[in-house]
Amino acid sequence: MAVLLKGLPVTECLKLCHKVVDGLCGREPPCRGDYSAPWSPEDWLELLSSLSALFRLAVGNNSSDEEVLAGLEDVGSSHAKAVLNVLRARREEIRNALLDRTNSISSTTLQDFDWQLKLALSSDKISSLHTPLLSLSLDVRENRALQSVTMEMNRDELNTLISSLEAANKVVLQLK
Protein backbone atom coordinates (compact mmCIF):
# COMPACT_ATOMS: atom_id res chain seq x y z
CA MET A 1 0.00 0.00 0.00
CA ALA A 2 2.87 2.36 0.78
CA VAL A 3 4.05 2.82 -2.77
CA LEU A 4 0.50 3.22 -4.03
CA LEU A 5 -0.42 5.96 -1.54
CA LYS A 6 2.83 7.87 -2.04
CA GLY A 7 1.80 8.54 -5.64
CA LEU A 8 -1.09 10.71 -4.42
CA PRO A 9 -0.92 14.28 -3.16
CA VAL A 10 -1.92 14.45 0.53
CA THR A 11 -5.21 16.22 -0.28
CA GLU A 12 -6.21 13.40 -2.63
CA CYS A 13 -5.09 10.87 -0.02
CA LEU A 14 -7.54 12.45 2.44
CA LYS A 15 -10.30 12.39 -0.17
CA LEU A 16 -9.57 8.73 -0.98
CA CYS A 17 -9.59 7.70 2.69
CA HIS A 18 -12.92 9.43 3.27
CA LYS A 19 -14.39 7.68 0.21
CA VAL A 20 -13.07 4.31 1.45
CA VAL A 21 -14.84 4.93 4.76
CA ASP A 22 -17.96 5.90 2.81
CA GLY A 23 -17.76 2.55 1.05
CA LEU A 24 -17.36 0.74 4.38
CA CYS A 25 -20.46 2.56 5.62
CA GLY A 26 -22.60 1.47 2.68
CA ARG A 27 -22.38 4.66 0.67
CA GLU A 28 -20.68 5.27 -2.67
CA PRO A 29 -17.13 3.86 -2.65
CA PRO A 30 -14.20 5.56 -4.39
CA CYS A 31 -13.78 5.42 -8.16
CA ARG A 32 -10.30 4.91 -9.61
CA GLY A 33 -10.80 7.58 -12.29
CA ASP A 34 -11.28 10.31 -9.68
CA TYR A 35 -7.61 10.24 -8.68
CA SER A 36 -4.51 11.42 -10.52
CA ALA A 37 -2.40 8.29 -9.89
CA PRO A 38 -2.29 5.85 -12.83
CA TRP A 39 -3.10 2.63 -10.93
CA SER A 40 -3.70 -0.67 -12.65
CA PRO A 41 -6.97 -2.40 -11.70
CA GLU A 42 -5.01 -4.84 -9.54
CA ASP A 43 -3.17 -2.02 -7.75
CA TRP A 44 -6.44 -0.18 -7.22
CA LEU A 45 -8.12 -3.23 -5.68
CA GLU A 46 -5.06 -3.87 -3.49
CA LEU A 47 -5.08 -0.26 -2.28
CA LEU A 48 -8.81 -0.32 -1.48
CA SER A 49 -8.49 -3.67 0.24
CA SER A 50 -5.51 -2.49 2.31
CA LEU A 51 -7.16 0.75 3.38
CA SER A 52 -10.44 -0.99 4.20
CA ALA A 53 -8.62 -3.63 6.23
CA LEU A 54 -6.63 -0.95 8.04
CA PHE A 55 -9.77 0.95 9.02
CA ARG A 56 -11.65 -2.21 10.03
CA LEU A 57 -8.77 -3.59 12.09
CA ALA A 58 -7.92 -0.28 13.73
CA VAL A 59 -11.52 0.23 14.81
CA GLY A 60 -12.19 -3.44 15.62
CA ASN A 61 -9.04 -3.75 17.75
CA ASN A 62 -9.48 -0.24 19.19
CA SER A 63 -5.90 0.51 18.12
CA SER A 64 -4.11 3.56 19.50
CA ASP A 65 -2.78 6.32 17.24
CA GLU A 66 0.76 5.02 17.76
CA GLU A 67 -0.22 1.51 16.64
CA VAL A 68 -1.89 2.88 13.50
CA LEU A 69 1.11 5.09 12.69
CA ALA A 70 3.45 2.12 13.23
CA GLY A 71 1.46 0.19 10.62
CA LEU A 72 1.80 3.12 8.22
CA GLU A 73 5.51 3.82 8.68
CA ASP A 74 6.33 2.99 5.02
CA VAL A 75 3.76 5.46 3.69
CA GLY A 76 5.45 8.66 4.80
CA SER A 77 4.55 10.92 7.68
CA SER A 78 2.21 13.31 5.83
CA HIS A 79 0.20 10.48 4.23
CA ALA A 80 0.15 8.51 7.50
CA LYS A 81 -1.17 11.55 9.36
CA ALA A 82 -3.85 12.01 6.70
CA VAL A 83 -5.00 8.40 7.11
CA LEU A 84 -4.93 8.77 10.90
CA ASN A 85 -6.96 12.01 10.75
CA VAL A 86 -9.68 10.27 8.75
CA LEU A 87 -9.65 7.36 11.19
CA ARG A 88 -9.95 9.70 14.19
CA ALA A 89 -12.74 11.72 12.61
CA ARG A 90 -14.82 8.75 11.50
CA ARG A 91 -13.97 6.02 14.04
CA GLU A 92 -17.48 5.87 15.52
CA GLU A 93 -19.10 5.83 12.09
CA ILE A 94 -16.86 2.92 11.04
CA ARG A 95 -17.64 1.06 14.28
CA ASN A 96 -21.39 1.42 13.70
CA ALA A 97 -21.07 0.30 10.09
CA LEU A 98 -19.07 -2.78 11.10
CA LEU A 99 -21.63 -3.68 13.76
CA ASP A 100 -24.48 -3.22 11.26
CA ARG A 101 -22.64 -5.29 8.67
CA THR A 102 -21.95 -8.09 11.15
CA ASN A 103 -25.63 -8.18 12.10
CA SER A 104 -26.83 -8.12 8.49
CA ILE A 105 -24.45 -10.82 7.24
CA SER A 106 -26.52 -13.46 8.97
CA SER A 107 -29.76 -12.26 7.35
CA THR A 108 -28.55 -12.26 3.73
CA THR A 109 -27.85 -15.57 2.03
CA LEU A 110 -27.15 -16.70 -1.48
CA GLN A 111 -29.81 -19.22 -2.40
CA ASP A 112 -28.82 -20.27 -5.91
CA PHE A 113 -26.74 -19.20 -8.89
CA ASP A 114 -26.66 -19.91 -12.59
CA TRP A 115 -24.28 -18.84 -15.33
CA GLN A 116 -24.23 -18.84 -19.10
CA LEU A 117 -21.55 -17.91 -21.58
CA LYS A 118 -22.70 -15.78 -24.50
CA LEU A 119 -20.94 -14.41 -27.54
CA ALA A 120 -21.61 -10.74 -28.25
CA LEU A 121 -21.59 -9.59 -31.84
CA SER A 122 -20.97 -5.99 -32.73
CA SER A 123 -22.53 -4.03 -35.58
CA ASP A 124 -22.93 -5.51 -39.04
CA LYS A 125 -19.65 -3.88 -40.14
CA ILE A 126 -17.66 -5.64 -37.44
CA SER A 127 -19.63 -8.87 -37.22
CA SER A 128 -16.43 -10.86 -36.95
CA LEU A 129 -15.72 -9.38 -33.48
CA HIS A 130 -16.30 -12.10 -30.90
CA THR A 131 -16.42 -10.95 -27.29
CA PRO A 132 -17.27 -13.61 -24.70
CA LEU A 133 -19.68 -12.44 -22.01
CA LEU A 134 -20.72 -14.15 -18.82
CA SER A 135 -24.32 -13.87 -17.73
CA LEU A 136 -24.51 -14.52 -13.99
CA SER A 137 -27.84 -14.83 -12.19
CA LEU A 138 -27.89 -14.85 -8.40
CA ASP A 139 -30.89 -15.63 -6.22
CA VAL A 140 -30.33 -13.76 -2.97
CA ARG A 141 -32.54 -14.07 0.08
CA GLU A 142 -32.54 -10.93 2.18
CA ASN A 143 -34.79 -10.67 5.21
CA ARG A 144 -37.05 -13.48 3.93
CA ALA A 145 -37.46 -11.82 0.51
CA LEU A 146 -35.98 -13.63 -2.49
CA GLN A 147 -34.42 -11.33 -5.08
CA SER A 148 -32.94 -12.28 -8.42
CA VAL A 149 -29.84 -10.34 -9.48
CA THR A 150 -28.53 -10.74 -13.03
CA MET A 151 -25.19 -9.43 -14.24
CA GLU A 152 -23.58 -9.57 -17.65
CA MET A 153 -19.85 -9.01 -17.75
CA ASN A 154 -16.82 -9.36 -19.96
CA ARG A 155 -13.57 -11.04 -18.97
CA ASP A 156 -12.08 -7.96 -17.26
CA GLU A 157 -15.25 -7.32 -15.28
CA LEU A 158 -15.37 -10.99 -14.29
CA ASN A 159 -11.76 -10.85 -13.05
CA THR A 160 -12.63 -7.73 -11.04
CA LEU A 161 -15.67 -9.48 -9.55
CA ILE A 162 -13.60 -12.52 -8.61
CA SER A 163 -10.97 -10.29 -6.97
CA SER A 164 -13.67 -8.43 -5.06
CA LEU A 165 -15.27 -11.67 -3.89
CA GLU A 166 -11.89 -13.00 -2.76
CA ALA A 167 -11.28 -9.77 -0.82
CA ALA A 168 -14.74 -10.01 0.73
CA ASN A 169 -14.04 -13.61 1.72
CA LYS A 170 -10.83 -12.49 3.47
CA VAL A 171 -12.79 -9.82 5.36
CA VAL A 172 -15.43 -12.34 6.46
CA LEU A 173 -12.71 -14.72 7.63
CA GLN A 174 -11.07 -11.89 9.62
CA LEU A 175 -14.37 -11.05 11.29
CA LYS A 176 -14.89 -14.64 12.49
C-alpha positions as CSV (number, residue, x, y, z in Angstrom):
1,M,0.0,0.0,0.0
2,A,2.9,2.4,0.8
3,V,4.1,2.8,-2.8
4,L,0.5,3.2,-4.0
5,L,-0.4,6.0,-1.5
6,K,2.8,7.9,-2.0
7,G,1.8,8.5,-5.6
8,L,-1.1,10.7,-4.4
9,P,-0.9,14.3,-3.2
10,V,-1.9,14.5,0.5
11,T,-5.2,16.2,-0.3
12,E,-6.2,13.4,-2.6
13,C,-5.1,10.9,0.0
14,L,-7.5,12.5,2.4
15,K,-10.3,12.4,-0.2
16,L,-9.6,8.7,-1.0
17,C,-9.6,7.7,2.7
18,H,-12.9,9.4,3.3
19,K,-14.4,7.7,0.2
20,V,-13.1,4.3,1.4
21,V,-14.8,4.9,4.8
22,D,-18.0,5.9,2.8
23,G,-17.8,2.5,1.0
24,L,-17.4,0.7,4.4
25,C,-20.5,2.6,5.6
26,G,-22.6,1.5,2.7
27,R,-22.4,4.7,0.7
28,E,-20.7,5.3,-2.7
29,P,-17.1,3.9,-2.6
30,P,-14.2,5.6,-4.4
31,C,-13.8,5.4,-8.2
32,R,-10.3,4.9,-9.6
33,G,-10.8,7.6,-12.3
34,D,-11.3,10.3,-9.7
35,Y,-7.6,10.2,-8.7
36,S,-4.5,11.4,-10.5
37,A,-2.4,8.3,-9.9
38,P,-2.3,5.8,-12.8
39,W,-3.1,2.6,-10.9
40,S,-3.7,-0.7,-12.6
41,P,-7.0,-2.4,-11.7
42,E,-5.0,-4.8,-9.5
43,D,-3.2,-2.0,-7.7
44,W,-6.4,-0.2,-7.2
45,L,-8.1,-3.2,-5.7
46,E,-5.1,-3.9,-3.5
47,L,-5.1,-0.3,-2.3
48,L,-8.8,-0.3,-1.5
49,S,-8.5,-3.7,0.2
50,S,-5.5,-2.5,2.3
51,L,-7.2,0.8,3.4
52,S,-10.4,-1.0,4.2
53,A,-8.6,-3.6,6.2
54,L,-6.6,-1.0,8.0
55,F,-9.8,1.0,9.0
56,R,-11.6,-2.2,10.0
57,L,-8.8,-3.6,12.1
58,A,-7.9,-0.3,13.7
59,V,-11.5,0.2,14.8
60,G,-12.2,-3.4,15.6
61,N,-9.0,-3.8,17.7
62,N,-9.5,-0.2,19.2
63,S,-5.9,0.5,18.1
64,S,-4.1,3.6,19.5
65,D,-2.8,6.3,17.2
66,E,0.8,5.0,17.8
67,E,-0.2,1.5,16.6
68,V,-1.9,2.9,13.5
69,L,1.1,5.1,12.7
70,A,3.4,2.1,13.2
71,G,1.5,0.2,10.6
72,L,1.8,3.1,8.2
73,E,5.5,3.8,8.7
74,D,6.3,3.0,5.0
75,V,3.8,5.5,3.7
76,G,5.5,8.7,4.8
77,S,4.5,10.9,7.7
78,S,2.2,13.3,5.8
79,H,0.2,10.5,4.2
80,A,0.2,8.5,7.5
81,K,-1.2,11.6,9.4
82,A,-3.9,12.0,6.7
83,V,-5.0,8.4,7.1
84,L,-4.9,8.8,10.9
85,N,-7.0,12.0,10.7
86,V,-9.7,10.3,8.7
87,L,-9.7,7.4,11.2
88,R,-9.9,9.7,14.2
89,A,-12.7,11.7,12.6
90,R,-14.8,8.7,11.5
91,R,-14.0,6.0,14.0
92,E,-17.5,5.9,15.5
93,E,-19.1,5.8,12.1
94,I,-16.9,2.9,11.0
95,R,-17.6,1.1,14.3
96,N,-21.4,1.4,13.7
97,A,-21.1,0.3,10.1
98,L,-19.1,-2.8,11.1
99,L,-21.6,-3.7,13.8
100,D,-24.5,-3.2,11.3
101,R,-22.6,-5.3,8.7
102,T,-21.9,-8.1,11.2
103,N,-25.6,-8.2,12.1
104,S,-26.8,-8.1,8.5
105,I,-24.4,-10.8,7.2
106,S,-26.5,-13.5,9.0
107,S,-29.8,-12.3,7.4
108,T,-28.5,-12.3,3.7
109,T,-27.8,-15.6,2.0
110,L,-27.1,-16.7,-1.5
111,Q,-29.8,-19.2,-2.4
112,D,-28.8,-20.3,-5.9
113,F,-26.7,-19.2,-8.9
114,D,-26.7,-19.9,-12.6
115,W,-24.3,-18.8,-15.3
116,Q,-24.2,-18.8,-19.1
117,L,-21.5,-17.9,-21.6
118,K,-22.7,-15.8,-24.5
119,L,-20.9,-14.4,-27.5
120,A,-21.6,-10.7,-28.2
121,L,-21.6,-9.6,-31.8
122,S,-21.0,-6.0,-32.7
123,S,-22.5,-4.0,-35.6
124,D,-22.9,-5.5,-39.0
125,K,-19.7,-3.9,-40.1
126,I,-17.7,-5.6,-37.4
127,S,-19.6,-8.9,-37.2
128,S,-16.4,-10.9,-36.9
129,L,-15.7,-9.4,-33.5
130,H,-16.3,-12.1,-30.9
131,T,-16.4,-11.0,-27.3
132,P,-17.3,-13.6,-24.7
133,L,-19.7,-12.4,-22.0
134,L,-20.7,-14.2,-18.8
135,S,-24.3,-13.9,-17.7
136,L,-24.5,-14.5,-14.0
137,S,-27.8,-14.8,-12.2
138,L,-27.9,-14.8,-8.4
139,D,-30.9,-15.6,-6.2
140,V,-30.3,-13.8,-3.0
141,R,-32.5,-14.1,0.1
142,E,-32.5,-10.9,2.2
143,N,-34.8,-10.7,5.2
144,R,-37.1,-13.5,3.9
145,A,-37.5,-11.8,0.5
146,L,-36.0,-13.6,-2.5
147,Q,-34.4,-11.3,-5.1
148,S,-32.9,-12.3,-8.4
149,V,-29.8,-10.3,-9.5
150,T,-28.5,-10.7,-13.0
151,M,-25.2,-9.4,-14.2
152,E,-23.6,-9.6,-17.6
153,M,-19.8,-9.0,-17.8
154,N,-16.8,-9.4,-20.0
155,R,-13.6,-11.0,-19.0
156,D,-12.1,-8.0,-17.3
157,E,-15.2,-7.3,-15.3
158,L,-15.4,-11.0,-14.3
159,N,-11.8,-10.8,-13.1
160,T,-12.6,-7.7,-11.0
161,L,-15.7,-9.5,-9.6
162,I,-13.6,-12.5,-8.6
163,S,-11.0,-10.3,-7.0
164,S,-13.7,-8.4,-5.1
165,L,-15.3,-11.7,-3.9
166,E,-11.9,-13.0,-2.8
167,A,-11.3,-9.8,-0.8
168,A,-14.7,-10.0,0.7
169,N,-14.0,-13.6,1.7
170,K,-10.8,-12.5,3.5
171,V,-12.8,-9.8,5.4
172,V,-15.4,-12.3,6.5
173,L,-12.7,-14.7,7.6
174,Q,-11.1,-11.9,9.6
175,L,-14.4,-11.1,11.3
176,K,-14.9,-14.6,12.5
